[in-house]
Amino acid sequence: MPKFLIERDIPGAGNYTPQQLTAISESSCRSLRGIDTEVQWLTSFVTADKIYCIYIAPDEEVIRRHAFEGGFPANVITQIHSVVDPNYADA
């Protein structure tokens, strides 16, 4: 199943409290349970004004639906084709 990087524009996200991040996480998980059991949220990275998420999903439409139902943006959705890391340099 394809893997996607989702860019969410959320001004001030870097200043969110642990409680606010927990609330976002709970909303995301609730929304996912109602959409598709095949969709997996792997991880998210919080920056000053954005949250970047990695998901495994059948297609972009499922991710857009998840964002709509969860009440948060999915401004840019990009399919990930490959992953590289420092281990490639050691080959």
PDB file of N, CA, C and O in Angstrom:
ATOM      1  N   MET A   1       0.853  -1.177   0.000  1.00  0.00           N
ATOM      2  CA  MET A   1       0.000   0.000   0.000  1.00  0.00           C
ATOM      3  C   MET A   1       0.894   1.234   0.000  1.00  0.00           C
ATOM      4  O   MET A   1       1.945   1.225   0.642  1.00  0.00           O
ATOM      5  N   PRO A   2       0.504   2.300  -0.707  1.00  0.00           N
ATOM      6  CA  PRO A   2       1.329   3.509  -0.793  1.00  0.00           C
ATOM      7  C   PRO A   2       1.518   4.206   0.561  1.00  0.00           C
ATOM      8  O   PRO A   2       0.688   4.113   1.465  1.00  0.00           O
ATOM      9  N   LYS A   3       2.631   4.896   0.647  1.00  0.00           N
ATOM     10  CA  LYS A   3       2.952   5.702   1.826  1.00  0.00           C
ATOM     11  C   LYS A   3       2.912   7.164   1.386  1.00  0.00           C
ATOM     12  O   LYS A   3       3.349   7.493   0.283  1.00  0.00           O
ATOM     13  N   PHE A   4       2.390   8.041   2.244  1.00  0.00           N
ATOM     14  CA  PHE A   4       2.214   9.456   1.912  1.00  0.00           C
ATOM     15  C   PHE A   4       2.804  10.360   2.990  1.00  0.00           C
ATOM     16  O   PHE A   4       2.814  10.026   4.174  1.00  0.00           O
ATOM     17  N   LEU A   5       3.296  11.518   2.541  1.00  0.00           N
ATOM     18  CA  LEU A   5       3.700  12.619   3.418  1.00  0.00           C
ATOM     19  C   LEU A   5       2.610  13.670   3.313  1.00  0.00           C
ATOM     20  O   LEU A   5       2.286  14.127   2.217  1.00  0.00           O
ATOM     21  N   ILE A   6       2.042  14.054   4.451  1.00  0.00           N
ATOM     22  CA  ILE A   6       0.984  15.063   4.481  1.00  0.00           C
ATOM     23  C   ILE A   6       1.521  16.300   5.185  1.00  0.00           C
ATOM     24  O   ILE A   6       2.018  16.228   6.309  1.00  0.00           O
ATOM     25  N   GLU A   7       1.413  17.431   4.509  1.00  0.00           N
ATOM     26  CA  GLU A   7       1.811  18.715   5.091  1.00  0.00           C
ATOM     27  C   GLU A   7       0.557  19.441   5.538  1.00  0.00           C
ATOM     28  O   GLU A   7      -0.344  19.697   4.740  1.00  0.00           O
ATOM     29  N   ARG A   8       0.507  19.768   6.818  1.00  0.00           N
ATOM     30  CA  ARG A   8      -0.655  20.452   7.387  1.00  0.00           C
ATOM     31  C   ARG A   8      -0.223  21.838   7.875  1.00  0.00           C
ATOM     32  O   ARG A   8       0.620  21.952   8.765  1.00  0.00           O
ATOM     33  N   ASP A   9      -0.799  22.880   7.294  1.00  0.00           N
ATOM     34  CA  ASP A   9      -0.524  24.243   7.750  1.00  0.00           C
ATOM     35  C   ASP A   9      -1.344  24.509   9.008  1.00  0.00           C
ATOM     36  O   ASP A   9      -2.568  24.625   8.957  1.00  0.00           O
ATOM     37  N   ILE A  10      -0.649  24.601  10.130  1.00  0.00           N
ATOM     38  CA  ILE A  10      -1.299  24.845  11.414  1.00  0.00           C
ATOM     39  C   ILE A  10      -0.483  25.915  12.145  1.00  0.00           C
ATOM     40  O   ILE A  10       0.433  25.588  12.900  1.00  0.00           O
ATOM     41  N   PRO A  11      -0.817  27.201  11.920  1.00  0.00           N
ATOM     42  CA  PRO A  11      -0.054  28.280  12.546  1.00  0.00           C
ATOM     43  C   PRO A  11       0.059  28.093  14.060  1.00  0.00           C
ATOM     44  O   PRO A  11      -0.929  27.830  14.745  1.00  0.00           O
ATOM     45  N   GLY A  12       1.274  28.233  14.556  1.00  0.00           N
ATOM     46  CA  GLY A  12       1.520  28.131  15.988  1.00  0.00           C
ATOM     47  C   GLY A  12       1.627  26.705  16.508  1.00  0.00           C
ATOM     48  O   GLY A  12       1.699  26.502  17.720  1.00  0.00           O
ATOM     49  N   ALA A  13       1.639  25.719  15.629  1.00  0.00           N
ATOM     50  CA  ALA A  13       1.685  24.314  16.071  1.00  0.00           C
ATOM     51  C   ALA A  13       2.876  24.042  16.982  1.00  0.00           C
ATOM     52  O   ALA A  13       2.775  23.226  17.897  1.00  0.00           O
ATOM     53  N   GLY A  14       3.984  24.702  16.750  1.00  0.00           N
ATOM     54  CA  GLY A  14       5.170  24.491  17.568  1.00  0.00           C
ATOM     55  C   GLY A  14       5.000  24.941  19.008  1.00  0.00           C
ATOM     56  O   GLY A  14       5.786  24.562  19.877  1.00  0.00           O
ATOM     57  N   ASN A  15       3.985  25.741  19.265  1.00  0.00           N
ATOM     58  CA  ASN A  15       3.716  26.213  20.620  1.00  0.00           C
ATOM     59  C   ASN A  15       2.597  25.433  21.306  1.00  0.00           C
ATOM     60  O   ASN A  15       2.220  25.754  22.433  1.00  0.00           O
ATOM     61  N   TYR A  16       2.066  24.414  20.638  1.00  0.00           N
ATOM     62  CA  TYR A  16       0.987  23.627  21.238  1.00  0.00           C
ATOM     63  C   TYR A  16       1.485  22.925  22.500  1.00  0.00           C
ATOM     64  O   TYR A  16       2.628  22.474  22.576  1.00  0.00           O
ATOM     65  N   THR A  17       0.615  22.850  23.462  1.00  0.00           N
ATOM     66  CA  THR A  17       0.923  22.149  24.705  1.00  0.00           C
ATOM     67  C   THR A  17       0.804  20.635  24.462  1.00  0.00           C
ATOM     68  O   THR A  17       0.208  20.210  23.474  1.00  0.00           O
ATOM     69  N   PRO A  18       1.366  19.839  25.354  1.00  0.00           N
ATOM     70  CA  PRO A  18       1.164  18.386  25.228  1.00  0.00           C
ATOM     71  C   PRO A  18      -0.329  18.015  25.200  1.00  0.00           C
ATOM     72  O   PRO A  18      -0.719  17.072  24.511  1.00  0.00           O
ATOM     73  N   GLN A  19      -1.148  18.743  25.938  1.00  0.00           N
ATOM     74  CA  GLN A  19      -2.578  18.461  25.966  1.00  0.00           C
ATOM     75  C   GLN A  19      -3.219  18.753  24.603  1.00  0.00           C
ATOM     76  O   GLN A  19      -4.083  18.002  24.150  1.00  0.00           O
ATOM     77  N   GLN A  20      -2.798  19.842  23.951  1.00  0.00           N
ATOM     78  CA  GLN A  20      -3.339  20.161  22.630  1.00  0.00           C
ATOM     79  C   GLN A  20      -2.911  19.115  21.599  1.00  0.00           C
ATOM     80  O   GLN A  20      -3.709  18.721  20.749  1.00  0.00           O
ATOM     81  N   LEU A  21      -1.667  18.668  21.668  1.00  0.00           N
ATOM     82  CA  LEU A  21      -1.192  17.641  20.743  1.00  0.00           C
ATOM     83  C   LEU A  21      -1.924  16.320  20.987  1.00  0.00           C
ATOM     84  O   LEU A  21      -2.221  15.590  20.041  1.00  0.00           O
ATOM     85  N   THR A  22      -2.211  16.018  22.234  1.00  0.00           N
ATOM     86  CA  THR A  22      -2.978  14.814  22.566  1.00  0.00           C
ATOM     87  C   THR A  22      -4.380  14.910  21.974  1.00  0.00           C
ATOM     88  O   THR A  22      -4.895  13.929  21.438  1.00  0.00           O
ATOM     89  N   ALA A  23      -4.996  16.080  22.069  1.00  0.00           N
ATOM     90  CA  ALA A  23      -6.347  16.268  21.518  1.00  0.00           C
ATOM     91  C   ALA A  23      -6.351  16.064  20.005  1.00  0.00           C
ATOM     92  O   ALA A  23      -7.265  15.440  19.466  1.00  0.00           O
ATOM     93  N   ILE A  24      -5.336  16.586  19.317  1.00  0.00           N
ATOM     94  CA  ILE A  24      -5.226  16.393  17.871  1.00  0.00           C
ATOM     95  C   ILE A  24      -5.064  14.909  17.555  1.00  0.00           C
ATOM     96  O   ILE A  24      -5.702  14.383  16.643  1.00  0.00           O
ATOM     97  N   SER A  25      -4.217  14.256  18.309  1.00  0.00           N
ATOM     98  CA  SER A  25      -3.974  12.834  18.110  1.00  0.00           C
ATOM     99  C   SER A  25      -5.255  12.019  18.314  1.00  0.00           C
ATOM    100  O   SER A  25      -5.564  11.128  17.523  1.00  0.00           O
ATOM    101  N   GLU A  26      -5.977  12.325  19.352  1.00  0.00           N
ATOM    102  CA  GLU A  26      -7.232  11.612  19.622  1.00  0.00           C
ATOM    103  C   GLU A  26      -8.239  11.828  18.504  1.00  0.00           C
ATOM    104  O   GLU A  26      -8.910  10.888  18.080  1.00  0.00           O
ATOM    105  N   SER A  27      -8.348  13.067  18.024  1.00  0.00           N
ATOM    106  CA  SER A  27      -9.261  13.369  16.919  1.00  0.00           C
ATOM    107  C   SER A  27      -8.866  12.588  15.665  1.00  0.00           C
ATOM    108  O   SER A  27      -9.725  12.055  14.961  1.00  0.00           O
ATOM    109  N   SER A  28      -7.573  12.527  15.394  1.00  0.00           N
ATOM    110  CA  SER A  28      -7.084  11.797  14.235  1.00  0.00           C
ATOM    111  C   SER A  28      -7.418  10.308  14.350  1.00  0.00           C
ATOM    112  O   SER A  28      -7.898   9.705  13.390  1.00  0.00           O
ATOM    113  N   CYS A  29      -7.172   9.724  15.499  1.00  0.00           N
ATOM    114  CA  CYS A  29      -7.432   8.290  15.696  1.00  0.00           C
ATOM    115  C   CYS A  29      -8.921   7.973  15.599  1.00  0.00           C
ATOM    116  O   CYS A  29      -9.297   6.959  15.010  1.00  0.00           O
ATOM    117  N   ARG A  30      -9.766   8.818  16.164  1.00  0.00           N
ATOM    118  CA  ARG A  30     -11.217   8.627  16.066  1.00  0.00           C
ATOM    119  C   ARG A  30     -11.662   8.646  14.605  1.00  0.00           C
ATOM    120  O   ARG A  30     -12.442   7.802  14.163  1.00  0.00           O
ATOM    121  N   SER A  31     -11.153   9.620  13.877  1.00  0.00           N
ATOM    122  CA  SER A  31     -11.507   9.759  12.475  1.00  0.00           C
ATOM    123  C   SER A  31     -11.047   8.551  11.671  1.00  0.00           C
ATOM    124  O   SER A  31     -11.783   8.057  10.817  1.00  0.00           O
ATOM    125  N   LEU A  32      -9.840   8.074  11.937  1.00  0.00           N
ATOM    126  CA  LEU A  32      -9.320   6.908  11.211  1.00  0.00           C
ATOM    127  C   LEU A  32     -10.157   5.659  11.461  1.00  0.00           C
ATOM    128  O   LEU A  32     -10.416   4.889  10.536  1.00  0.00           O
ATOM    129  N   ARG A  33     -10.577   5.456  12.694  1.00  0.00           N
ATOM    130  CA  ARG A  33     -11.374   4.262  13.024  1.00  0.00           C
ATOM    131  C   ARG A  33     -12.670   4.222  12.221  1.00  0.00           C
ATOM    132  O   ARG A  33     -13.169   3.144  11.895  1.00  0.00           O
ATOM    133  N   GLY A  34     -13.209   5.383  11.905  1.00  0.00           N
ATOM    134  CA  GLY A  34     -14.470   5.431  11.167  1.00  0.00           C
ATOM    135  C   GLY A  34     -14.312   5.389   9.659  1.00  0.00           C
ATOM    136  O   GLY A  34     -15.308   5.306   8.940  1.00  0.00           O
ATOM    137  N   ILE A  35     -13.096   5.443   9.168  1.00  0.00           N
ATOM    138  CA  ILE A  35     -12.891   5.532   7.721  1.00  0.00           C
ATOM    139  C   ILE A  35     -12.456   4.217   7.097  1.00  0.00           C
ATOM    140  O   ILE A  35     -13.169   3.652   6.267  1.00  0.00           O
ATOM    141  N   ASP A  36     -11.299   3.734   7.490  1.00  0.00           N
ATOM    142  CA  ASP A  36     -10.713   2.582   6.811  1.00  0.00           C
ATOM    143  C   ASP A  36      -9.698   1.939   7.741  1.00  0.00           C
ATOM    144  O   ASP A  36      -8.742   2.585   8.169  1.00  0.00           O
ATOM    145  N   THR A  37      -9.904   0.688   8.046  1.00  0.00           N
ATOM    146  CA  THR A  37      -8.996   0.014   8.969  1.00  0.00           C
ATOM    147  C   THR A  37      -7.626  -0.244   8.349  1.00  0.00           C
ATOM    148  O   THR A  37      -6.680  -0.567   9.067  1.00  0.00           O
ATOM    149  N   GLU A  38      -7.503  -0.109   7.025  1.00  0.00           N
ATOM    150  CA  GLU A  38      -6.210  -0.310   6.379  1.00  0.00           C
ATOM    151  C   GLU A  38      -5.292   0.900   6.511  1.00  0.00           C
ATOM    152  O   GLU A  38      -4.077   0.766   6.365  1.00  0.00           O
ATOM    153  N   VAL A  39      -5.846   2.068   6.783  1.00  0.00           N
ATOM    154  CA  VAL A  39      -5.053   3.289   6.886  1.00  0.00           C
ATOM    155  C   VAL A  39      -4.261   3.263   8.182  1.00  0.00           C
ATOM    156  O   VAL A  39      -4.795   2.948   9.246  1.00  0.00           O
ATOM    157  N   GLN A  40      -2.969   3.603   8.079  1.00  0.00           N
ATOM    158  CA  GLN A  40      -2.110   3.644   9.268  1.00  0.00           C
ATOM    159  C   GLN A  40      -1.432   5.003   9.363  1.00  0.00           C
ATOM    160  O   GLN A  40      -0.828   5.483   8.404  1.00  0.00           O
ATOM    161  N   TRP A  41      -1.544   5.603  10.525  1.00  0.00           N
ATOM    162  CA  TRP A  41      -0.793   6.824  10.821  1.00  0.00           C
ATOM    163  C   TRP A  41       0.505   6.345  11.457  1.00  0.00           C
ATOM    164  O   TRP A  41       0.485   5.714  12.514  1.00  0.00           O
ATOM    165  N   LEU A  42       1.637   6.644  10.815  1.00  0.00           N
ATOM    166  CA  LEU A  42       2.920   6.161  11.326  1.00  0.00           C
ATOM    167  C   LEU A  42       3.572   7.120  12.308  1.00  0.00           C
ATOM    168  O   LEU A  42       3.997   6.713  13.389  1.00  0.00           O
ATOM    169  N   THR A  43       3.653   8.404  11.931  1.00  0.00           N
ATOM    170  CA  THR A  43       4.307   9.388  12.799  1.00  0.00           C
ATOM    171  C   THR A  43       4.006  10.790  12.289  1.00  0.00           C
ATOM    172  O   THR A  43       3.547  10.971  11.161  1.00  0.00           O
ATOM    173  N   SER A  44       4.270  11.772  13.130  1.00  0.00           N
ATOM    174  CA  SER A  44       4.126  13.176  12.743  1.00  0.00           C
ATOM    175  C   SER A  44       5.277  13.980  13.316  1.00  0.00           C
ATOM    176  O   SER A  44       5.842  13.643  14.356  1.00  0.00           O
ATOM    177  N   PHE A  45       5.607  15.046  12.614  1.00  0.00           N
ATOM    178  CA  PHE A  45       6.677  15.958  13.022  1.00  0.00           C
ATOM    179  C   PHE A  45       6.079  17.351  13.144  1.00  0.00           C
ATOM    180  O   PHE A  45       5.496  17.870  12.192  1.00  0.00           O
ATOM    181  N   VAL A  46       6.224  17.954  14.316  1.00  0.00           N
ATOM    182  CA  VAL A  46       5.651  19.276  14.580  1.00  0.00           C
ATOM    183  C   VAL A  46       6.744  20.317  14.418  1.00  0.00           C
ATOM    184  O   VAL A  46       7.799  20.227  15.046  1.00  0.00           O
ATOM    185  N   THR A  47       6.483  21.321  13.558  1.00  0.00           N
ATOM    186  CA  THR A  47       7.390  22.446  13.382  1.00  0.00           C
ATOM    187  C   THR A  47       6.668  23.711  13.843  1.00  0.00           C
ATOM    188  O   THR A  47       5.565  23.628  14.384  1.00  0.00           O
ATOM    189  N   ALA A  48       7.266  24.859  13.639  1.00  0.00           N
ATOM    190  CA  ALA A  48       6.687  26.106  14.130  1.00  0.00           C
ATOM    191  C   ALA A  48       5.248  26.307  13.668  1.00  0.00           C
ATOM    192  O   ALA A  48       4.376  26.622  14.477  1.00  0.00           O
ATOM    193  N   ASP A  49       4.992  26.129  12.369  1.00  0.00           N
ATOM    194  CA  ASP A  49       3.676  26.432  11.812  1.00  0.00           C
ATOM    195  C   ASP A  49       3.099  25.323  10.942  1.00  0.00           C
ATOM    196  O   ASP A  49       2.161  25.552  10.178  1.00  0.00           O
ATOM    197  N   LYS A  50       3.653  24.133  11.055  1.00  0.00           N
ATOM    198  CA  LYS A  50       3.174  23.008  10.253  1.00  0.00           C
ATOM    199  C   LYS A  50       3.311  21.717  11.048  1.00  0.00           C
ATOM    200  O   LYS A  50       4.098  21.616  11.989  1.00  0.00           O
ATOM    201  N   ILE A  51       2.518  20.737  10.636  1.00  0.00           N
ATOM    202  CA  ILE A  51       2.697  19.374  11.120  1.00  0.00           C
ATOM    203  C   ILE A  51       2.819  18.497   9.877  1.00  0.00           C
ATOM    204  O   ILE A  51       1.967  18.544   8.989  1.00  0.00           O
ATOM    205  N   TYR A  52       3.878  17.702   9.822  1.00  0.00           N
ATOM    206  CA  TYR A  52       4.120  16.789   8.718  1.00  0.00           C
ATOM    207  C   TYR A  52       3.830  15.379   9.221  1.00  0.00           C
ATOM    208  O   TYR A  52       4.363  14.956  10.246  1.00  0.00           O
ATOM    209  N   CYS A  53       2.980  14.655   8.489  1.00  0.00           N
ATOM    210  CA  CYS A  53       2.564  13.325   8.919  1.00  0.00           C
ATOM    211  C   CYS A  53       2.913  12.288   7.860  1.00  0.00           C
ATOM    212  O   CYS A  53       2.895  12.571   6.662  1.00  0.00           O
ATOM    213  N   ILE A  54       3.226  11.099   8.318  1.00  0.00           N
ATOM    214  CA  ILE A  54       3.469   9.972   7.427  1.00  0.00           C
ATOM    215  C   ILE A  54       2.330   8.978   7.634  1.00  0.00           C
ATOM    216  O   ILE A  54       2.065   8.536   8.752  1.00  0.00           O
ATOM    217  N   TYR A  55       1.663   8.634   6.529  1.00  0.00           N
ATOM    218  CA  TYR A  55       0.546   7.702   6.561  1.00  0.00           C
ATOM    219  C   TYR A  55       0.736   6.624   5.498  1.00  0.00           C
ATOM    220  O   TYR A  55       1.366   6.852   4.466  1.00  0.00           O
ATOM    221  N   ILE A  56       0.186   5.464   5.767  1.00  0.00           N
ATOM    222  CA  ILE A  56       0.030   4.425   4.754  1.00  0.00           C
ATOM    223  C   ILE A  56      -1.463   4.378   4.460  1.00  0.00           C
ATOM    224  O   ILE A  56      -2.281   4.214   5.366  1.00  0.00           O
ATOM    225  N   ALA A  57      -1.811   4.524   3.180  1.00  0.00           N
ATOM    226  CA  ALA A  57      -3.223   4.581   2.796  1.00  0.00           C
ATOM    227  C   ALA A  57      -3.388   4.124   1.349  1.00  0.00           C
ATOM    228  O   ALA A  57      -2.437   4.167   0.569  1.00  0.00           O
ATOM    229  N   PRO A  58      -4.589   3.688   0.996  1.00  0.00           N
ATOM    230  CA  PRO A  58      -4.794   3.230  -0.372  1.00  0.00           C
ATOM    231  C   PRO A  58      -4.661   4.341  -1.417  1.00  0.00           C
ATOM    232  O   PRO A  58      -4.223   4.090  -2.539  1.00  0.00           O
ATOM    233  N   ASP A  59      -5.044   5.583  -1.043  1.00  0.00           N
ATOM    234  CA  ASP A  59      -4.975   6.684  -2.007  1.00  0.00           C
ATOM    235  C   ASP A  59      -5.123   8.024  -1.286  1.00  0.00           C
ATOM    236  O   ASP A  59      -5.402   8.075  -0.088  1.00  0.00           O
ATOM    237  N   GLU A  60      -4.929   9.105  -2.044  1.00  0.00           N
ATOM    238  CA  GLU A  60      -5.020  10.460  -1.480  1.00  0.00           C
ATOM    239  C   GLU A  60      -6.421  10.784  -0.991  1.00  0.00           C
ATOM    240  O   GLU A  60      -6.580  11.494   0.002  1.00  0.00           O
ATOM    241  N   GLU A  61      -7.431  10.278  -1.667  1.00  0.00           N
ATOM    242  CA  GLU A  61      -8.810  10.601  -1.306  1.00  0.00           C
ATOM    243  C   GLU A  61      -9.133  10.183   0.125  1.00  0.00           C
ATOM    244  O   GLU A  61      -9.834  10.902   0.837  1.00  0.00           O
ATOM    245  N   VAL A  62      -8.635   9.045   0.543  1.00  0.00           N
ATOM    246  CA  VAL A  62      -8.862   8.591   1.923  1.00  0.00           C
ATOM    247  C   VAL A  62      -8.207   9.557   2.906  1.00  0.00           C
ATOM    248  O   VAL A  62      -8.769   9.839   3.965  1.00  0.00           O
ATOM    249  N   ILE A  63      -7.033  10.061   2.566  1.00  0.00           N
ATOM    250  CA  ILE A  63      -6.338  11.012   3.434  1.00  0.00           C
ATOM    251  C   ILE A  63      -7.112  12.326   3.506  1.00  0.00           C
ATOM    252  O   ILE A  63      -7.238  12.916   4.579  1.00  0.00           O
ATOM    253  N   ARG A  64      -7.628  12.782   2.375  1.00  0.00           N
ATOM    254  CA  ARG A  64      -8.423  14.024   2.370  1.00  0.00           C
ATOM    255  C   ARG A  64      -9.692  13.859   3.212  1.00  0.00           C
ATOM    256  O   ARG A  64     -10.065  14.758   3.966  1.00  0.00           O
ATOM    257  N   ARG A  65     -10.335  12.730   3.080  1.00  0.00           N
ATOM    258  CA  ARG A  65     -11.543  12.456   3.876  1.00  0.00           C
ATOM    259  C   ARG A  65     -11.204  12.440   5.365  1.00  0.00           C
ATOM    260  O   ARG A  65     -11.935  13.003   6.180  1.00  0.00           O
ATOM    261  N   HIS A  66     -10.101  11.798   5.711  1.00  0.00           N
ATOM    262  CA  HIS A  66      -9.660  11.748   7.108  1.00  0.00           C
ATOM    263  C   HIS A  66      -9.440  13.160   7.651  1.00  0.00           C
ATOM    264  O   HIS A  66      -9.869  13.472   8.762  1.00  0.00           O
ATOM    265  N   ALA A  67      -8.775  14.008   6.873  1.00  0.00           N
ATOM    266  CA  ALA A  67      -8.518  15.385   7.311  1.00  0.00           C
ATOM    267  C   ALA A  67      -9.831  16.148   7.508  1.00  0.00           C
ATOM    268  O   ALA A  67     -10.004  16.854   8.501  1.00  0.00           O
ATOM    269  N   PHE A  68     -10.739  16.000   6.566  1.00  0.00           N
ATOM    270  CA  PHE A  68     -12.022  16.693   6.663  1.00  0.00           C
ATOM    271  C   PHE A  68     -12.781  16.255   7.909  1.00  0.00           C
ATOM    272  O   PHE A  68     -13.261  17.086   8.681  1.00  0.00           O
ATOM    273  N   GLU A  69     -12.885  14.945   8.097  1.00  0.00           N
ATOM    274  CA  GLU A  69     -13.643  14.428   9.240  1.00  0.00           C
ATOM    275  C   GLU A  69     -12.937  14.690  10.565  1.00  0.00           C
ATOM    276  O   GLU A  69     -13.593  14.815  11.599  1.00  0.00           O
ATOM    277  N   GLY A  70     -11.608  14.776  10.546  1.00  0.00           N
ATOM    278  CA  GLY A  70     -10.859  15.052  11.772  1.00  0.00           C
ATOM    279  C   GLY A  70     -10.800  16.530  12.116  1.00  0.00           C
ATOM    280  O   GLY A  70     -10.452  16.901  13.237  1.00  0.00           O
ATOM    281  N   GLY A  71     -11.142  17.379  11.142  1.00  0.00           N
ATOM    282  CA  GLY A  71     -11.157  18.816  11.391  1.00  0.00           C
ATOM    283  C   GLY A  71      -9.801  19.487  11.322  1.00  0.00           C
ATOM    284  O   GLY A  71      -9.574  20.503  11.979  1.00  0.00           O
ATOM    285  N   PHE A  72      -8.882  18.918  10.519  1.00  0.00           N
ATOM    286  CA  PHE A  72      -7.570  19.537  10.348  1.00  0.00           C
ATOM    287  C   PHE A  72      -7.207  19.521   8.873  1.00  0.00           C
ATOM    288  O   PHE A  72      -7.740  18.711   8.116  1.00  0.00           O
ATOM    289  N   PRO A  73      -6.299  20.409   8.452  1.00  0.00           N
ATOM    290  CA  PRO A  73      -5.985  20.517   7.028  1.00  0.00           C
ATOM    291  C   PRO A  73      -5.078  19.391   6.530  1.00  0.00           C
ATOM    292  O   PRO A  73      -4.371  18.741   7.300  1.00  0.00           O
ATOM    293  N   ALA A  74      -5.125  19.189   5.224  1.00  0.00           N
ATOM    294  CA  ALA A  74      -4.158  18.356   4.510  1.00  0.00           C
ATOM    295  C   ALA A  74      -3.791  19.174   3.276  1.00  0.00           C
ATOM    296  O   ALA A  74      -4.262  18.903   2.171  1.00  0.00           O
ATOM    297  N   ASN A  75      -2.934  20.188   3.487  1.00  0.00           N
ATOM    298  CA  ASN A  75      -2.647  21.161   2.444  1.00  0.00           C
ATOM    299  C   ASN A  75      -1.887  20.577   1.261  1.00  0.00           C
ATOM    300  O   ASN A  75      -2.161  20.915   0.110  1.00  0.00           O
ATOM    301  N   VAL A  76      -0.939  19.706   1.548  1.00  0.00           N
ATOM    302  CA  VAL A  76      -0.170  19.055   0.489  1.00  0.00           C
ATOM    303  C   VAL A  76      -0.060  17.572   0.840  1.00  0.00           C
ATOM    304  O   VAL A  76       0.326  17.208   1.951  1.00  0.00           O
ATOM    305  N   ILE A  77      -0.408  16.730  -0.128  1.00  0.00           N
ATOM    306  CA  ILE A  77      -0.287  15.280   0.051  1.00  0.00           C
ATOM    307  C   ILE A  77       0.636  14.781  -1.053  1.00  0.00           C
ATOM    308  O   ILE A  77       0.366  14.979  -2.238  1.00  0.00           O
ATOM    309  N   THR A  78       1.719  14.136  -0.657  1.00  0.00           N
ATOM    310  CA  THR A  78       2.715  13.662  -1.613  1.00  0.00           C
ATOM    311  C   THR A  78       2.975  12.182  -1.377  1.00  0.00           C
ATOM    312  O   THR A  78       3.236  11.759  -0.251  1.00  0.00           O
ATOM    313  N   GLN A  79       2.903  11.401  -2.447  1.00  0.00           N
ATOM    314  CA  GLN A  79       3.216   9.984  -2.303  1.00  0.00           C
ATOM    315  C   GLN A  79       4.717   9.816  -2.174  1.00  0.00           C
ATOM    316  O   GLN A  79       5.483  10.434  -2.914  1.00  0.00           O
ATOM    317  N   ILE A  80       5.137   8.981  -1.237  1.00  0.00           N
ATOM    318  CA  ILE A  80       6.548   8.685  -1.009  1.00  0.00           C
ATOM    319  C   ILE A  80       6.906   7.479  -1.879  1.00  0.00           C
ATOM    320  O   ILE A  80       6.266   6.431  -1.800  1.00  0.00           O
ATOM    321  N   HIS A  81       7.924   7.640  -2.698  1.00  0.00           N
ATOM    322  CA  HIS A  81       8.331   6.560  -3.595  1.00  0.00           C
ATOM    323  C   HIS A  81       9.502   5.755  -3.055  1.00  0.00           C
ATOM    324  O   HIS A  81       9.597   4.555  -3.313  1.00  0.00           O
ATOM    325  N   SER A  82      10.389   6.393  -2.312  1.00  0.00           N
ATOM    326  CA  SER A  82      11.548   5.711  -1.746  1.00  0.00           C
ATOM    327  C   SER A  82      11.938   6.400  -0.451  1.00  0.00           C
ATOM    328  O   SER A  82      11.588   7.556  -0.211  1.00  0.00           O
ATOM    329  N   VAL A  83      12.663   5.677   0.369  1.00  0.00           N
ATOM    330  CA  VAL A  83      13.196   6.228   1.609  1.00  0.00           C
ATOM    331  C   VAL A  83      14.699   5.921   1.624  1.00  0.00           C
ATOM    332  O   VAL A  83      15.117   4.793   1.366  1.00  0.00           O
ATOM    333  N   VAL A  84      15.483   6.923   1.925  1.00  0.00           N
ATOM    334  CA  VAL A  84      16.927   6.736   2.086  1.00  0.00           C
ATOM    335  C   VAL A  84      17.334   7.233   3.455  1.00  0.00           C
ATOM    336  O   VAL A  84      16.650   8.061   4.056  1.00  0.00           O
ATOM    337  N   ASP A  85      18.454   6.723   3.944  1.00  0.00           N
ATOM    338  CA  ASP A  85      18.965   7.137   5.235  1.00  0.00           C
ATOM    339  C   ASP A  85      20.487   6.973   5.217  1.00  0.00           C
ATOM    340  O   ASP A  85      21.035   6.516   4.214  1.00  0.00           O
ATOM    341  N   PRO A  86      21.178   7.330   6.292  1.00  0.00           N
ATOM    342  CA  PRO A  86      22.644   7.235   6.303  1.00  0.00           C
ATOM    343  C   PRO A  86      23.184   5.834   6.048  1.00  0.00           C
ATOM    344  O   PRO A  86      24.333   5.690   5.631  1.00  0.00           O
ATOM    345  N   ASN A  87      22.400   4.820   6.284  1.00  0.00           N
ATOM    346  CA  ASN A  87      22.860   3.452   6.044  1.00  0.00           C
ATOM    347  C   ASN A  87      23.204   3.216   4.573  1.00  0.00           C
ATOM    348  O   ASN A  87      24.022   2.348   4.266  1.00  0.00           O
ATOM    349  N   TYR A  88      22.593   3.974   3.662  1.00  0.00           N
ATOM    350  CA  TYR A  88      22.931   3.835   2.251  1.00  0.00           C
ATOM    351  C   TYR A  88      24.376   4.196   1.995  1.00  0.00           C
ATOM    352  O   TYR A  88      25.010   3.621   1.110  1.00  0.00           O
ATOM    353  N   ALA A  89      24.909   5.142   2.756  1.00  0.00           N
ATOM    354  CA  ALA A  89      26.295   5.569   2.571  1.00  0.00           C
ATOM    355  C   ALA A  89      27.288   4.496   3.036  1.00  0.00           C
ATOM    356  O   ALA A  89      28.440   4.484   2.601  1.00  0.00           O
ATOM    357  N   ASP A  90      26.845   3.613   3.904  1.00  0.00           N
ATOM    358  CA  ASP A  90      27.710   2.568   4.445  1.00  0.00           C
ATOM    359  C   ASP A  90      27.728   1.298   3.597  1.00  0.00           C
ATOM    360  O   ASP A  90      28.443   0.345   3.908  1.00  0.00           O
ATOM    361  N   ALA A  91      26.944   1.292   2.535  1.00  0.00           N
ATOM    362  CA  ALA A  91      26.825   0.074   1.705  1.00  0.00           C
ATOM    363  C   ALA A  91      28.103  -0.238   0.956  1.00  0.00           C
ATOM    364  O   ALA A  91      28.162  -1.223   0.220  1.00  0.00           O
TER     365      ALA A  91
END
